[in-house]
Amino acid sequence: MIKGLQETMEAQCKMKDENCNLKKTISNLEEKLQDVTQEYKNKIELLTNDKRTKEEEFKSQMEKKCCEVEATLLLKEEEKNNLLSKKEMEISDLTRRLQTQEKEKQSELIKQQIEFNAKLARIQHKSNKSYQGANTLAQNIYRMKLQHLQEEKNKEIETLQNTIKELERRLSSGSDSRLKRKHF
């Protein structure tokens, strides 16, 4: 019985020792777990701060790029407006020249008509009725000359009008593309 009690006591002592060892192991493992948990928390915080920093850098770079693009667009807009005003000036200049040329042509036609009428009157006065055939020939020549001048004038007017239409078309297409870009 004593021997049984001794064995039981020895078994209990061994269990106590083993229990102590297990408690120490558990305590060590809990400490390691806390260290690892703290280390991960530190890493997560570091990564979160790094992410925040990168987001702020990205945001500032985006704002900088937006400002650069906006400045570039403003310069392009200004260039386009300058070009547009130049084209408008060209159109008004061409219109003025067309009007001036038309007035000059009409003045020239009137002048030639007056000269022709004066020559015709002199010829008619000299020849009275004996030269009616020549008179008809002179009138035909005058008509042909007058018709030729009118055709030239009409061709010039048509050319200038086509030029004006082309410039206005370019001008309006430039304005449309500018308006489309503003809507984006």
C-alpha positions in Angstrom: 0.0 0.0 0.0 2.9 2.3 0.8 4.4 1.4 -2.4 1.1 2.1 -4.2 1.0 5.4 -2.4 4.5 6.2 -3.3 3.9 5.4 -6.9 0.7 7.5 -6.9 2.7 10.4 -5.3 5.5 10.0 -7.8 2.9 9.9 -10.6 1.3 13.1 -9.2 4.7 14.8 -8.9 5.5 13.9 -12.5 2.1 15.2 -13.6 2.7 18.4 -11.6 6.1 18.8 -13.3 4.6 18.0 -16.7 1.7 20.4 -15.9 4.2 23.1 -15.0 6.2 22.5 -18.1 3.0 22.7 -20.2 1.9 25.9 -18.5 5.3 27.4 -19.2 5.1 26.3 -22.9 1.5 27.7 -23.1 2.8 31.0 -21.5 5.7 31.1 -24.0 3.4 30.4 -26.9 0.9 33.1 -25.8 3.8 35.6 -25.6 5.0 34.6 -29.0 1.4 34.9 -30.3 1.2 38.4 -28.8 4.6 39.3 -30.3 3.5 38.0 -33.7 0.1 39.7 -33.4 1.8 43.0 -32.5 4.3 42.6 -35.4 1.4 42.1 -37.8 -0.5 45.1 -36.4 2.7 47.1 -36.9 3.1 45.9 -40.5 -0.6 46.6 -41.2 -0.2 50.1 -39.8 2.9 50.7 -41.8 1.3 49.4 -45.0 -1.8 51.6 -44.3 0.4 54.6 -43.8 2.3 53.7 -47.0 -1.0 53.3 -48.9 -2.2 56.7 -47.6 1.0 58.4 -48.7 0.9 56.8 -52.1 -2.7 57.9 -52.5 -1.9 61.5 -51.6 1.1 61.4 -54.0 -1.2 60.1 -56.8 -3.8 62.7 -56.0 -1.3 65.5 -56.1 0.2 64.2 -59.4 -3.3 63.9 -60.9 -4.1 67.5 -59.8 -0.8 68.6 -61.3 -1.5 66.8 -64.6 -5.1 68.3 -64.7 -3.6 71.8 -64.3 -1.1 71.1 -67.1 -3.8 69.8 -69.4 -6.1 72.7 -68.6 -3.2 75.2 -69.3 -2.5 73.4 -72.6 -6.2 73.5 -73.6 -6.4 77.2 -72.8 -3.3 77.8 -75.0 -4.9 75.8 -77.8 -8.1 77.6 -77.4 -6.3 81.0 -77.6 -4.5 79.9 -80.7 -7.7 78.7 -82.3 -9.4 82.0 -81.4 -6.5 84.0 -83.0 -6.7 81.9 -86.1 -10.4 82.3 -86.2 -10.2 86.1 -86.0 -7.5 86.1 -88.7 -9.8 84.0 -91.0 -12.7 86.4 -90.3 -10.4 89.3 -91.2 -9.4 87.6 -94.4 -13.1 87.0 -95.3 -14.0 90.6 -94.6 -11.0 91.7 -96.7 -11.9 89.4 -99.5 -15.5 90.7 -99.4 -14.3 94.3 -99.5 -12.1 93.5 -102.4 -14.9 91.8 -104.2 -17.1 94.7 -103.7 -14.4 97.1 -104.9 -13.7 95.1 -108.0 -17.4 94.8 -108.8 -17.7 98.6 -108.5 -14.6 99.1 -110.7 -16.0 96.6 -113.3 -19.3 98.4 -113.3 -17.6 101.8 -113.6 -15.5 100.4 -116.5 -18.6 99.1 -118.2 -20.4 102.4 -117.8 -17.3 104.3 -119.0 -17.0 102.1 -122.1 -20.7 102.3 -122.7 -20.5 106.1 -122.6 -17.5 106.1 -124.9 -19.2 103.7 -127.3 -22.4 105.9 -127.3 -20.3 109.0 -128.0 -18.4 107.3 -130.8 -21.6 105.9 -132.2 -23.2 109.3 -132.1 -20.2 110.8 -133.9 -20.3 108.1 -136.5 -24.0 108.3 -136.9 -23.8 112.1 -137.2 -21.1 111.8 -139.9 -22.6 109.1 -141.9 -26.2 109.7 -141.3 -28.1 106.9 -143.1 -25.6 105.9 -145.7 -23.6 103.7 -143.4 -26.3 101.8 -141.6 -24.5 98.5 -142.3 -21.3 99.8 -140.6 -23.4 101.1 -137.8 -24.9 97.6 -137.2 -21.4 96.1 -137.3 -20.2 98.6 -134.7 -23.1 97.8 -132.5 -22.5 94.1 -132.8 -18.8 94.6 -131.9 -19.8 96.7 -128.9 -22.3 94.1 -127.8 -19.7 91.3 -128.1 -17.2 93.4 -126.2 -19.8 94.2 -123.5 -20.8 90.6 -123.3 -17.2 89.6 -122.9 -16.6 92.1 -120.1 -19.8 90.9 -118.4 -18.7 87.3 -118.6 -15.2 88.2 -117.1 -16.9 90.1 -114.3 -19.3 87.2 -113.6 -16.4 84.7 -113.5 -14.4 86.9 -111.1 -17.4 87.4 -108.9 -18.1 83.6 -108.9 -14.4 82.9 -108.0 -14.4 85.3 -105.1 -17.8 84.0 -103.9 -16.4 80.5 -103.9 -13.4 81.6 -102.0 -15.5 83.3 -99.4 -17.8 80.2 -99.1 -14.7 78.0 -98.6 -13.3 80.3 -95.9 -16.6 80.5 -94.2 -16.9 76.7 -94.3 -13.5 76.3 -92.8 -14.3 78.9 -90.2 -17.6 77.2 -89.2 -16.0 73.8 -89.1 -13.3 75.2 -86.8 -16.0 76.7 -84.6 -17.9 73.4 -84.5 -14.9 71.4 -83.4 -14.1 74.0 -80.7 -17.7 73.7 -79.4 -17.6 69.9 -79.4 -14.4 69.9 -77.4 -16.0 72.3 -74.9 -18.9 69.9 -74.3 -16.5 67.1 -73.3 
